[in-house]
Amino acid sequence: MDGEANPTLAQWAGGAEMFDRLFERFYEHVAADPVLAPVFAGMDPAHAAHVARFVAQVLGGPARYSTEGGSHAGMVARHMNRALTEAQRRRWLSLLLDTADEVGLADDPEFRASFTGYLEWGSRLAVMNSQPGAPALDRDAPMPSWDWTSPGGPYRPD
């Protein structure tokens, strides 16, 4: 690989198709999960594909989520006033990681550390923003961008 750029996390994972498979299977599990099923009751049938595009883009994949009208602020807005709990967040994360194993997502330590780091960050942000009275995210906030060594989102402590 001399002189070649490192693959993005999305490429390493297997691309958009792998994220489609991961989230389709994950939300099948969610529907049967006693902790998560109530949170996602009445979920739009396109939800899994929507989340797959979001996560793939964050991890360096194609910008399909944004080019199809999505934004980070829009994703955050979907969580506003939902009062998500830490128990729900932990179950979401655990079930998603179990599903990643089930569908054969790359399991090398470097990839899984970055992938899990993003899921931890994103799920904690979702819980934080879901609490009643949470301030709205800046509508112009950029999409988060996560890579092998430089995770990052719109939050930057002073």
DSSP file with accessible surface (Angstrom, degrees, kcal/mol):
  #  RESIDUE AA STRUCTURE BP1 BP2  ACC     N-H-->O    O-->H-N    N-H-->O    O-->H-N    TCO  KAPPA ALPHA  PHI   PSI    X-CA   Y-CA   Z-CA
    1    1 A M    >         0   0  136      0, 0.0     3,-2.3     0, 0.0     0, 0.0   0.000 360.0 360.0 360.0  14.3    0.0    0.0    0.0
    2    2 A D  T 3   +     0   0  169      1,-0.3     3,-0.1     3,-0.0     0, 0.0  -0.281 360.0   4.6 -51.8 127.1    3.0    2.3   -0.3
    3    3 A G  T 3  S+     0   0   90      1,-0.3     2,-0.3     0, 0.0    -1,-0.3   0.364 105.3 117.6  79.7  -8.8    1.8    5.7   -1.5
    4    4 A E    <   -     0   0  130     -3,-2.3    -1,-0.3     1,-0.1     2,-0.1  -0.693  69.3-112.1 -92.3 147.4   -1.9    4.7   -1.3
    5    5 A A        -     0   0   91     -2,-0.3     3,-0.1     1,-0.1    -1,-0.1  -0.428  37.2-102.9 -71.3 148.1   -4.3    6.4    1.0
    6    6 A N        -     0   0  123     -2,-0.1    -1,-0.1     1,-0.1     2,-0.0  -0.449  43.1-103.9 -65.6 146.5   -5.7    4.3    3.9
    7    7 A P        -     0   0   29      0, 0.0    -1,-0.1     0, 0.0     2,-0.1  -0.345  36.9-109.3 -67.4 152.7   -9.2    3.1    3.3
    8    8 A T     >  -     0   0   43     52,-0.1     4,-2.7     1,-0.1     5,-0.2  -0.336  30.2-106.4 -71.5 165.7  -12.0    4.9    5.2
    9    9 A L  H  > S+     0   0    1     50,-0.5     4,-2.2   137,-0.3     6,-0.2   0.898 123.4  54.3 -59.7 -38.3  -13.7    3.1    8.0
   10   10 A A  H  >>S+     0   0    2     49,-2.3     5,-2.8     2,-0.2     4,-0.9   0.913 109.6  46.1 -64.0 -42.2  -16.7    2.7    5.7
   11   11 A Q  H >45S+     0   0  123     48,-0.3     3,-0.9     1,-0.2    -2,-0.2   0.933 112.0  51.1 -64.2 -44.7  -14.5    1.1    3.0
   12   12 A W  H 3<5S+     0   0  119     -4,-2.7    -2,-0.2     1,-0.3    -1,-0.2   0.872 106.7  55.3 -60.7 -36.9  -12.9   -1.2    5.6
   13   13 A A  H 3<5S-     0   0    5     -4,-2.2    93,-0.4    -5,-0.2    -1,-0.3   0.726 129.7 -91.7 -69.4 -23.5  -16.3   -2.3    6.9
   14   14 A G  T <X5 -     0   0   42     -3,-0.9     4,-0.6    -4,-0.9     3,-0.3   0.508  61.5 -99.0 120.4   7.4  -17.4   -3.4    3.4
   15   15 A G  H >>< -     0   0   18     -5,-2.8     4,-1.7     1,-0.2     3,-0.7  -0.120  67.3 -34.1  79.9-172.3  -19.1   -0.3    2.1
   16   16 A A  H 3> S+     0   0   23      1,-0.3     4,-2.6     2,-0.2    -1,-0.2   0.838 131.4  60.2 -56.8 -36.8  -22.7    0.8    1.9
   17   17 A E  H 3> S+     0   0  135     -3,-0.3     4,-2.3     1,-0.2    -1,-0.3   0.891 104.1  49.9 -61.8 -39.5  -23.9   -2.7    1.3
   18   18 A M  H <X S+     0   0   15     -3,-0.7     4,-3.0    -4,-0.6    -1,-0.2   0.918 111.1  48.5 -66.8 -40.2  -22.5   -3.9    4.6
   19   19 A F  H  X S+     0   0    1     -4,-1.7     4,-2.6     2,-0.2     5,-0.3   0.900 110.1  52.4 -67.9 -36.3  -24.2   -1.0    6.5
   20   20 A D  H  X S+     0   0   58     -4,-2.6     4,-2.3     2,-0.2     5,-0.2   0.948 113.2  44.1 -59.9 -47.5  -27.5   -1.7    4.8
   21   21 A R  H  X S+     0   0  130     -4,-2.3     4,-2.3     2,-0.2     5,-0.3   0.924 113.4  51.7 -64.1 -44.3  -27.2   -5.4    5.9
   22   22 A L  H  X S+     0   0    0     -4,-3.0     4,-2.6     1,-0.2    -2,-0.2   0.955 115.3  39.0 -58.3 -51.8  -26.1   -4.4    9.4
   23   23 A F  H  X S+     0   0    0     -4,-2.6     4,-2.5     2,-0.2     5,-0.2   0.850 112.8  55.3 -76.6 -29.4  -29.0   -2.0   10.0
   24   24 A E  H  X S+     0   0  117     -4,-2.3     4,-1.2    -5,-0.3    -1,-0.2   0.960 114.9  40.0 -62.2 -48.5  -31.7   -4.0    8.3
   25   25 A R  H  X S+     0   0   82     -4,-2.3     4,-1.9    -5,-0.2    -2,-0.2   0.907 113.4  55.8 -67.5 -40.6  -30.8   -7.0   10.5
   26   26 A F  H  X S+     0   0    0     -4,-2.6     4,-2.5    -5,-0.3    -2,-0.2   0.940 107.3  47.6 -57.4 -48.8  -30.4   -4.8   13.6
   27   27 A Y  H  X S+     0   0   14     -4,-2.5     4,-1.7     1,-0.2    -1,-0.2   0.779 105.8  59.2 -72.0 -19.6  -33.8   -3.3   13.3
   28   28 A E  H  X S+     0   0   92     -4,-1.2     4,-0.6    -5,-0.2    -1,-0.2   0.923 109.9  43.9 -65.7 -42.4  -35.3   -6.7   12.9
   29   29 A H  H >< S+     0   0   48     -4,-1.9     3,-1.2     1,-0.2     4,-0.5   0.900 108.7  58.0 -66.1 -40.9  -33.8   -7.6   16.3
   30   30 A V  H >< S+     0   0    1     -4,-2.5     3,-1.6     1,-0.3    -1,-0.2   0.901  97.9  60.4 -56.8 -41.9  -35.0   -4.2   17.7
   31   31 A A  H 3< S+     0   0   75     -4,-1.7    -1,-0.3     1,-0.3    -2,-0.2   0.780 111.5  40.0 -59.9 -25.1  -38.6   -5.1   16.8
   32   32 A A  T << S+     0   0   85     -3,-1.2    -1,-0.3    -4,-0.6    -2,-0.2   0.384  92.0 105.2-103.6   2.5  -38.4   -8.1   19.1
   33   33 A D    <>  -     0   0   10     -3,-1.6     4,-3.0    -4,-0.5    -3,-0.0  -0.727  61.7-148.5 -91.2 126.0  -36.4   -6.5   21.9
   34   34 A P  T  4 S+     0   0  113      0, 0.0    -1,-0.1     0, 0.0    -4,-0.0   0.805  97.4  43.3 -64.9 -26.6  -38.4   -5.7   25.1
   35   35 A V  T  4 S+     0   0   60      2,-0.1     4,-0.4     1,-0.1    53,-0.1   0.892 125.9  29.3 -82.7 -40.9  -36.2   -2.7   25.9
   36   36 A L  T >> S+     0   0    2      2,-0.1     4,-1.7     1,-0.1     3,-0.5   0.761  99.4  78.0 -95.9 -26.9  -36.0   -1.2   22.4
   37   37 A A  T 3< S+     0   0   28     -4,-3.0     4,-0.5     1,-0.2     3,-0.3   0.907  95.3  50.7 -54.5 -43.5  -39.2   -2.2   20.7
   38   38 A P  T >4 S+     0   0   91      0, 0.0     3,-0.7     0, 0.0    -1,-0.2   0.874 107.7  54.2 -63.5 -32.1  -41.3    0.5   22.4
   39   39 A V  T <4 S+     0   0   16     -3,-0.5    -2,-0.2    -4,-0.4    -3,-0.1   0.877 117.3  35.8 -66.7 -35.9  -38.8    3.2   21.5
   40   40 A F  T >< S+     0   0   40     -4,-1.7     3,-1.7    -3,-0.3    -1,-0.2   0.238  82.7 138.4-105.6  13.2  -39.0    2.3   17.8
   41   41 A A  T <  S+     0   0   78     -3,-0.7   -10,-0.0    -4,-0.5    -4,-0.0  -0.305  75.9  18.6 -58.4 135.6  -42.7    1.4   17.7
   42   42 A G  T 3  S+     0   0   85      1,-0.2    -1,-0.3     3,-0.0    -2,-0.0   0.692  89.7 174.0  76.3  18.4  -44.2    2.8   14.5
   43   43 A M    <   -     0   0   66     -3,-1.7    -1,-0.2     1,-0.1    -3,-0.1  -0.292  39.5-104.5 -61.9 138.9  -40.8    3.2   12.9
   44   44 A D    >   -     0   0  100      1,-0.1     3,-2.4     2,-0.1     4,-0.3  -0.392  26.2-125.6 -58.9 135.1  -40.8    4.2    9.2
   45   45 A P  T 3  S+     0   0  130      0, 0.0     3,-0.4     0, 0.0     4,-0.3   0.768 111.3  56.1 -58.4 -21.9  -40.0    1.2    7.0
   46   46 A A  T 3> S+     0   0   49      1,-0.2     4,-2.3     2,-0.1     5,-0.2   0.425  78.9  99.5 -88.5   2.2  -37.2    3.2    5.5
   47   47 A H  H <> S+     0   0   41     -3,-2.4     4,-2.7     1,-0.2     5,-0.3   0.908  78.0  51.6 -58.4 -46.6  -35.6    3.9    8.9
   48   48 A A  H  > S+     0   0   18     -3,-0.4     4,-2.5    -4,-0.3    -1,-0.2   0.928 112.7  45.4 -59.5 -44.8  -32.9    1.2    8.6
   49   49 A A  H  > S+     0   0   36     -4,-0.3     4,-2.3     2,-0.2    -1,-0.2   0.893 111.7  53.4 -65.6 -37.8  -31.7    2.4    5.2
   50   50 A H  H  X S+     0   0   63     -4,-2.3     4,-2.0     2,-0.2    -2,-0.2   0.941 112.2  43.4 -62.6 -47.1  -31.7    6.0    6.5
   51   51 A V  H  X S+     0   0   12     -4,-2.7     4,-2.9     1,-0.2     5,-0.3   0.896 110.7  56.0 -67.3 -39.0  -29.5    5.2    9.5
   52   52 A A  H  X S+     0   0    1     -4,-2.5     4,-2.5    -5,-0.3     5,-0.2   0.921 108.8  46.8 -59.7 -42.6  -27.2    3.0    7.3
   53   53 A R  H  X S+     0   0   43     -4,-2.3     4,-2.1     2,-0.2    12,-0.5   0.900 112.7  50.6 -65.8 -40.5  -26.6    5.9    5.0
   54   54 A F  H  X S+     0   0    9     -4,-2.0     4,-2.5     2,-0.2    -2,-0.2   0.968 114.0  42.5 -61.0 -53.3  -26.0    8.3    7.9
   55   55 A V  H  X S+     0   0    6     -4,-2.9     4,-2.2     1,-0.2     6,-0.2   0.917 112.8  53.2 -64.0 -42.7  -23.5    6.0    9.6
   56   56 A A  H  <>S+     0   0    4     -4,-2.5     5,-3.3    -5,-0.3    -1,-0.2   0.929 111.0  47.3 -58.4 -43.2  -21.7    5.1    6.3
   57   57 A Q  H ><5S+     0   0   29     -4,-2.1     3,-1.9     3,-0.2    -2,-0.2   0.932 109.6  52.4 -65.1 -45.0  -21.3    8.8    5.6
   58   58 A V  H 3<5S+     0   0    0     -4,-2.5    88,-3.0     1,-0.3    -1,-0.2   0.888 108.0  53.1 -57.6 -36.6  -20.0    9.6    9.1
   59   59 A L  T 3<5S-     0   0    1     -4,-2.2   -49,-2.3    -5,-0.2   -50,-0.5   0.239 133.4 -87.5 -88.9  16.1  -17.4    6.8    8.7
   60   60 A G  T < 5S+     0   0   39     -3,-1.9    -3,-0.2     1,-0.2    -2,-0.1   0.544  86.5 129.4  96.5   9.2  -16.1    8.2    5.4
   61   61 A G      < -     0   0   19     -5,-3.3    -1,-0.2    -6,-0.2   -52,-0.0  -0.090  69.1 -46.4 -82.5-171.5  -18.5    6.6    2.9
   62   62 A P    >   -     0   0   78      0, 0.0     2,-0.5     0, 0.0     3,-0.5  -0.176  51.8-120.7 -57.4 149.8  -20.5    8.2    0.2
   63   63 A A  T 3>  +     0   0   46      1,-0.2     4,-2.8     2,-0.1     5,-0.2  -0.068  69.0 130.6 -84.2  36.6  -22.4   11.4    1.1
   64   64 A R  H 3>  +     0   0   94     -2,-0.5     4,-1.7     1,-0.2     6,-0.3   0.869  67.3  56.7 -59.2 -40.1  -25.8    9.8    0.2
   65   65 A Y  H <4>S+     0   0    6     -3,-0.5     5,-2.6   -12,-0.5    -1,-0.2   0.955 113.9  38.4 -58.0 -49.5  -27.4   10.9    3.5
   66   66 A S  H >45S+     0   0   42      1,-0.2     3,-1.8     3,-0.2    -2,-0.2   0.899 114.2  53.0 -69.0 -42.7  -26.6   14.5    2.9
   67   67 A T  H 3<5S+     0   0  111     -4,-2.8    -1,-0.2     1,-0.3    -2,-0.2   0.745 105.3  56.7 -69.1 -18.9  -27.3   14.6   -0.8
   68   68 A E  T 3<5S-     0   0  102     -4,-1.7    -1,-0.3    -5,-0.2    -2,-0.2   0.199 132.5 -89.8 -94.2  15.2  -30.7   13.1   -0.1
   69   69 A G  T < 5S+     0   0   70     -3,-1.8    -3,-0.2     1,-0.3    -2,-0.1   0.437  82.9 135.3  98.8   0.1  -31.5   16.0    2.2
   70   70 A G      < -     0   0   16     -5,-2.6     2,-0.3    -6,-0.3    -1,-0.3  -0.435  26.7-179.9 -81.3 157.4  -30.3   14.7    5.5
   71   71 A S     >  -     0   0   45     -2,-0.1     4,-2.1     1,-0.1     5,-0.2  -0.967  41.0-113.6-147.6 161.5  -28.3   16.7    8.0
   72   72 A H  H  > S+     0   0    6     69,-0.4     4,-2.7    -2,-0.3     5,-0.2   0.929 119.6  52.3 -63.1 -42.3  -26.7   16.1   11.4
   73   73 A A  H  > S+     0   0    4     68,-0.4     4,-2.6    66,-0.3    -1,-0.2   0.892 107.7  52.7 -61.0 -37.8  -29.2   18.7   12.9
   74   74 A G  H  > S+     0   0   23      2,-0.2     4,-1.2     1,-0.2    -1,-0.2   0.901 109.3  48.4 -64.4 -39.9  -32.0   16.7   11.3
   75   75 A M  H  < S+     0   0   21     -4,-2.1     3,-0.5     2,-0.2     4,-0.5   0.932 112.3  48.6 -65.6 -44.4  -30.8   13.5   12.9
   76   76 A V  H >X S+     0   0    8     -4,-2.7     3,-2.1     1,-0.2     4,-0.7   0.926 105.9  58.3 -60.7 -42.0  -30.5   15.1   16.2
   77   77 A A  H >< S+     0   0   40     -4,-2.6     3,-0.8     1,-0.3    -1,-0.2   0.829  95.3  64.1 -59.0 -31.6  -34.0   16.6   15.9
   78   78 A R  T 3< S+     0   0  173     -4,-1.2    -1,-0.3    -3,-0.5    -2,-0.2   0.699 106.1  45.3 -65.8 -17.8  -35.4   13.1   15.5
   79   79 A H  T X4 S+     0   0   50     -3,-2.1     3,-1.7    -4,-0.5     5,-0.3   0.572  83.7 122.8-100.2 -11.6  -34.3   12.4   19.1
   80   80 A M  T << S+     0   0   46     -3,-0.8    50,-0.2    -4,-0.7    51,-0.1  -0.228  83.7   0.3 -59.3 137.3  -35.5   15.6   20.7
   81   81 A N  T 3  S+     0   0  112     48,-0.6    -1,-0.3    50,-0.3    50,-0.1   0.643  93.1 118.3  59.6  23.7  -37.9   15.2   23.6
   82   82 A R    <   -     0   0  119     -3,-1.7    49,-0.2    47,-0.1    -2,-0.1   0.576  67.2-142.4 -90.3 -12.6  -37.8   11.4   23.4
   83   83 A A        -     0   0   46     47,-2.9    48,-0.1    -4,-0.3    44,-0.1   0.900  24.5-167.4  51.7  50.6  -36.4   11.1   27.0
   84   84 A L        -     0   0   23     -5,-0.3     2,-0.2    42,-0.2    -1,-0.1  -0.370   8.5-136.7 -66.8 148.0  -34.1    8.2   26.1
   85   85 A T     >  -     0   0   65      1,-0.1     4,-2.3    -2,-0.0     5,-0.1  -0.642  18.7-116.5-106.3 162.5  -32.6    6.4   29.0
   86   86 A E  H  > S+     0   0   70     -2,-0.2     4,-2.8     1,-0.2     5,-0.2   0.880 117.3  56.3 -62.6 -37.1  -29.1    5.1   29.7
   87   87 A A  H  > S+     0   0   66      1,-0.2     4,-2.1     2,-0.2    -1,-0.2   0.912 108.5  46.9 -62.6 -40.4  -30.5    1.6   29.8
   88   88 A Q  H  > S+     0   0   45      2,-0.2     4,-2.7     1,-0.2    -2,-0.2   0.910 112.0  50.8 -66.7 -42.1  -32.0    2.0   26.4
   89   89 A R  H  X S+     0   0    8     -4,-2.3     4,-2.6     2,-0.2     5,-0.2   0.945 111.2  47.6 -60.3 -47.3  -28.7    3.4   25.1
   90   90 A R  H  X S+     0   0  153     -4,-2.8     4,-2.7     1,-0.2    -1,-0.2   0.902 113.2  48.0 -63.3 -39.9  -26.7    0.5   26.5
   91   91 A R  H  X S+     0   0   78     -4,-2.1     4,-2.8    -5,-0.2     5,-0.3   0.909 110.7  51.8 -67.2 -41.3  -29.1   -2.0   25.0
   92   92 A W  H  X S+     0   0   46     -4,-2.7     4,-2.3     2,-0.2    -2,-0.2   0.947 113.7  44.2 -57.2 -48.5  -29.0   -0.2   21.6
   93   93 A L  H  X S+     0   0   14     -4,-2.6     4,-2.6     2,-0.2     5,-0.2   0.938 114.8  47.7 -64.0 -48.0  -25.2   -0.3   21.6
   94   94 A S  H  X S+     0   0   52     -4,-2.7     4,-2.4     1,-0.2    -2,-0.2   0.929 114.0  46.4 -61.1 -46.0  -25.0   -3.9   22.8
   95   95 A L  H  X S+     0   0   12     -4,-2.8     4,-2.4     2,-0.2    -1,-0.2   0.897 112.2  51.1 -66.2 -38.0  -27.6   -5.2   20.3
   96   96 A L  H  X S+     0   0    0     -4,-2.3     4,-2.3    -5,-0.3    -2,-0.2   0.930 111.3  47.1 -66.7 -41.9  -25.9   -3.3   17.5
   97   97 A L  H  X S+     0   0   35     -4,-2.6     4,-1.9     2,-0.2    -2,-0.2   0.901 111.8  50.7 -67.2 -38.4  -22.5   -4.7   18.3
   98   98 A D  H  X S+     0   0   86     -4,-2.4     4,-2.2    -5,-0.2    -1,-0.2   0.909 111.3  48.9 -62.3 -40.8  -24.0   -8.2   18.5
   99   99 A T  H  X S+     0   0    1     -4,-2.4     4,-2.6     2,-0.2    -2,-0.2   0.878 104.9  58.4 -67.7 -35.9  -25.6   -7.7   15.2
  100  100 A A  H  X>S+     0   0    0     -4,-2.3     5,-2.7     1,-0.2     4,-0.6   0.923 108.7  45.9 -59.0 -42.0  -22.3   -6.5   13.7
  101  101 A D  H ><5S+     0   0   93     -4,-1.9     3,-0.9     1,-0.2    -2,-0.2   0.931 111.0  53.6 -63.9 -44.2  -20.8   -9.8   14.7
  102  102 A E  H 3<5S+     0   0   98     -4,-2.2    -2,-0.2     1,-0.2    -1,-0.2   0.880 111.9  42.6 -59.5 -42.3  -23.8  -11.7   13.3
  103  103 A V  H 3<5S-     0   0   26     -4,-2.6    -1,-0.2    -5,-0.1    -2,-0.2   0.484 117.1-109.1 -88.3  -2.0  -23.6  -10.1    9.8
  104  104 A G  T <<5 +     0   0   52     -3,-0.9    -3,-0.2    -4,-0.6     3,-0.1   0.769  49.4 176.0  83.4  29.2  -19.8  -10.4    9.6
  105  105 A L      < -     0   0    4     -5,-2.7    -1,-0.2    -6,-0.2   -91,-0.1  -0.356  52.4 -76.6 -61.7 145.4  -18.8   -6.7   10.0
  106  106 A A        -     0   0   23    -93,-0.4    -1,-0.1     1,-0.1   -93,-0.1  -0.125  48.7-169.6 -44.5 135.3  -15.0   -6.4   10.2
  107  107 A D        +     0   0  126     -3,-0.1    -1,-0.1     4,-0.1    -2,-0.1   0.242  35.4 130.3-120.8  14.2  -13.8   -7.4   13.6
  108  108 A D     >  -     0   0   35      1,-0.1     4,-2.7     4,-0.0     5,-0.3  -0.363  67.2-116.4 -66.8 150.2  -10.2   -6.4   13.7
  109  109 A P  H  > S+     0   0   97      0, 0.0     4,-2.3     0, 0.0     5,-0.2   0.860 110.4  52.8 -59.7 -38.1   -9.4   -4.4   16.9
  110  110 A E  H  > S+     0   0  122      2,-0.2     4,-1.8     1,-0.2     5,-0.2   0.939 113.8  41.9 -65.9 -46.3   -8.5   -1.2   15.2
  111  111 A F  H  > S+     0   0    0      1,-0.2     4,-3.1     2,-0.2     5,-0.2   0.956 115.5  49.2 -63.8 -49.4  -11.7   -1.0   13.2
  112  112 A R  H  X S+     0   0   36     -4,-2.7     4,-2.9     1,-0.2     5,-0.3   0.859 108.0  54.7 -63.9 -32.1  -13.9   -2.1   16.1
  113  113 A A  H  X S+     0   0   67     -4,-2.3     4,-2.2    -5,-0.3    -1,-0.2   0.946 114.0  40.6 -64.3 -45.1  -12.3    0.5   18.4
  114  114 A S  H  X S+     0   0   16     -4,-1.8     4,-2.2     2,-0.2    -2,-0.2   0.929 117.5  47.9 -68.0 -44.6  -13.1    3.3   16.0
  115  115 A F  H  X S+     0   0    0     -4,-3.1     4,-2.4     2,-0.2    -2,-0.2   0.951 115.0  44.8 -61.3 -48.3  -16.5    2.0   15.1
  116  116 A T  H  X S+     0   0   38     -4,-2.9     4,-2.9    -5,-0.2     5,-0.2   0.885 109.3  57.2 -66.7 -35.8  -17.5    1.5   18.8
  117  117 A G  H  X S+     0   0   29     -4,-2.2     4,-2.5    -5,-0.3    -1,-0.2   0.925 108.4  46.6 -59.2 -43.8  -16.0    4.8   19.7
  118  118 A Y  H  X S+     0   0   15     -4,-2.2     4,-3.4     2,-0.2     5,-0.3   0.938 112.1  49.8 -63.7 -45.3  -18.4    6.5   17.2
  119  119 A L  H  X S+     0   0    2     -4,-2.4     4,-2.5     1,-0.2     5,-0.3   0.897 111.7  49.1 -61.7 -39.9  -21.4    4.5   18.4
  120  120 A E  H  X S+     0   0   56     -4,-2.9     4,-2.1     2,-0.2     5,-0.2   0.950 115.1  44.2 -61.6 -50.3  -20.6    5.4   22.0
  121  121 A W  H  X S+     0   0   54     -4,-2.5     4,-2.3    -5,-0.2    -2,-0.2   0.951 117.1  44.8 -60.2 -51.3  -20.2    9.1   21.1
  122  122 A G  H  X S+     0   0   18     -4,-3.4     4,-2.3     1,-0.2    -1,-0.2   0.898 113.7  48.4 -64.0 -40.7  -23.4    9.2   18.9
  123  123 A S  H  X S+     0   0    9     -4,-2.5     4,-2.2    -5,-0.3    -1,-0.2   0.887 111.9  49.3 -71.3 -34.3  -25.6    7.2   21.3
  124  124 A R  H  X S+     0   0  116     -4,-2.1     4,-2.6    -5,-0.3    -1,-0.2   0.906 110.9  50.7 -68.8 -38.1  -24.5    9.4   24.3
  125  125 A L  H  X S+     0   0   25     -4,-2.3     4,-2.9    -5,-0.2    -2,-0.2   0.912 108.8  52.6 -62.7 -40.7  -25.3   12.5   22.1
  126  126 A A  H  X S+     0   0   18     -4,-2.3     4,-1.1     2,-0.2   -42,-0.2   0.924 111.0  45.8 -62.0 -45.0  -28.7   11.1   21.3
  127  127 A V  H >X S+     0   0   23     -4,-2.2     4,-0.6     2,-0.2     3,-0.6   0.947 113.8  49.5 -63.1 -46.5  -29.5   10.5   25.0
  128  128 A M  H >< S+     0   0  114     -4,-2.6     3,-1.0     1,-0.2    -2,-0.2   0.931 114.5  44.0 -58.5 -46.8  -28.3   14.0   25.9
  129  129 A N  H 3< S+     0   0   13     -4,-2.9   -48,-0.6     1,-0.2    -1,-0.2   0.622 105.1  64.6 -76.7 -11.7  -30.3   15.6   23.1
  130  130 A S  H << S+     0   0    0     -4,-1.1   -47,-2.9    -3,-0.6    -1,-0.2   0.592  77.2 105.7 -86.8 -10.1  -33.4   13.6   23.8
  131  131 A Q  S X< S-     0   0   74     -3,-1.0     3,-2.3    -4,-0.6   -50,-0.3  -0.451  85.5 -98.1 -75.0 139.2  -34.0   15.0   27.3
  132  132 A P  T 3  S+     0   0   92      0, 0.0    -1,-0.1     0, 0.0    -2,-0.1  -0.292 110.7  20.6 -54.2 133.6  -36.8   17.5   27.7
  133  133 A G  T 3  S+     0   0   74      1,-0.3     3,-0.1    -4,-0.1    -2,-0.1   0.440  84.1 150.5  86.0   0.4  -35.4   21.1   27.5
  134  134 A A    <   -     0   0   22     -3,-2.3    -1,-0.3    -5,-0.1    -5,-0.1  -0.400  54.3-105.2 -63.2 140.3  -32.2   20.1   25.8
  135  135 A P        -     0   0  107      0, 0.0     2,-0.1     0, 0.0    -1,-0.1  -0.377  37.3-106.3 -67.0 145.7  -31.0   23.0   23.6
  136  136 A A        -     0   0   83      1,-0.1     2,-0.2    -3,-0.1     3,-0.1  -0.443  35.2-111.4 -69.8 144.1  -31.5   22.6   19.9
  137  137 A L        -     0   0   45    -64,-0.2     2,-0.1     1,-0.1    -1,-0.1  -0.498  42.2 -90.1 -73.6 145.6  -28.4   21.8   17.8
  138  138 A D    >   -     0   0  100     -2,-0.2     3,-2.2     1,-0.2   -65,-0.1  -0.366  31.9-137.9 -55.2 124.7  -27.2   24.5   15.5
  139  139 A R  T 3  S+     0   0  170      1,-0.3   -66,-0.3    -2,-0.1    -1,-0.2   0.723 103.3  53.3 -61.7 -20.0  -29.0   23.8   12.1
  140  140 A D  T 3  S+     0   0  138    -67,-0.1    -1,-0.3   -68,-0.1    -2,-0.1   0.332  77.1 131.0 -97.6   6.7  -25.7   24.6   10.3
  141  141 A A    <   -     0   0   16     -3,-2.2   -68,-0.4     1,-0.1   -69,-0.4  -0.357  60.3-117.4 -61.6 136.5  -23.6   22.1   12.3
  142  142 A P        -     0   0   88      0, 0.0    -1,-0.1     0, 0.0     3,-0.1  -0.295  32.0 -89.9 -72.0 161.1  -21.6   19.9   10.0
  143  143 A M        -     0   0   37      1,-0.1   -72,-0.0    10,-0.1     2,-0.0  -0.433  51.5-105.2 -61.8 140.9  -22.0   16.2    9.7
  144  144 A P        -     0   0    4      0, 0.0     2,-0.4     0, 0.0     9,-0.2  -0.333  33.0-153.2 -63.3 156.8  -19.7   14.4   12.1
  145  145 A S        -     0   0   79      7,-1.8     7,-0.5   -86,-0.1     2,-0.4  -0.991  11.7-174.4-137.6 124.4  -16.7   12.7   10.6
  146  146 A W        +     0   0   19    -88,-3.0  -137,-0.3    -2,-0.4     2,-0.2  -0.970  10.8 160.4-123.8 132.7  -15.0    9.7   12.1
  147  147 A D        -     0   0   62     -2,-0.4  -139,-0.1  -139,-0.1   -87,-0.1  -0.739  54.2 -74.6-137.7-167.5  -11.8    8.0   11.0
  148  148 A W  S    S+     0   0   65     -2,-0.2  -140,-0.0     1,-0.2   -33,-0.0   0.822 122.4   5.8 -61.6 -37.5   -9.1    5.7   12.2
  149  149 A T  S    S+     0   0  119      1,-0.1    -1,-0.2   -35,-0.0    -3,-0.0   0.540 123.9  57.0-126.0 -12.5   -7.3    8.2   14.4
  150  150 A S        -     0   0   72      2,-0.1    -1,-0.1     0, 0.0    -2,-0.1  -0.603  61.1-177.5-128.0  71.3   -9.3   11.5   14.5
  151  151 A P        +     0   0   73      0, 0.0     2,-0.3     0, 0.0    -5,-0.2  -0.351  19.5 156.8 -63.5 150.9  -12.8   11.0   15.7
  152  152 A G        +     0   0    9     -7,-0.5    -7,-1.8     4,-0.0     4,-0.1  -0.920  22.3 170.1-174.6 148.7  -14.9   14.1   15.7
  153  153 A G        -     0   0    7      2,-0.5   -10,-0.1    -2,-0.3   -31,-0.0  -0.683  61.2 -68.1-139.4-162.5  -18.2   15.6   15.6
  154  154 A P  S    S+     0   0   39      0, 0.0     2,-0.5     0, 0.0   -11,-0.0   0.716 104.3  92.0 -71.8 -18.7  -19.7   19.1   16.0
  155  155 A Y        +     0   0  152      2,-0.0    -2,-0.5     1,-0.0     0, 0.0  -0.646  46.7 166.7 -82.6 125.0  -18.8   19.1   19.7
  156  156 A R        -     0   0  160     -2,-0.5    -4,-0.0    -4,-0.1     2,-0.0  -0.919  28.9-137.0-136.6 110.0  -15.5   20.6   20.5
  157  157 A P              0   0   92      0, 0.0    -2,-0.0     0, 0.0     0, 0.0  -0.352 360.0 360.0 -66.1 147.8  -14.7   21.5   24.2
  158  158 A D              0   0  216     -2,-0.0     0, 0.0     0, 0.0     0, 0.0  -0.351 360.0 360.0 -72.2 360.0  -13.0   24.9   24.7
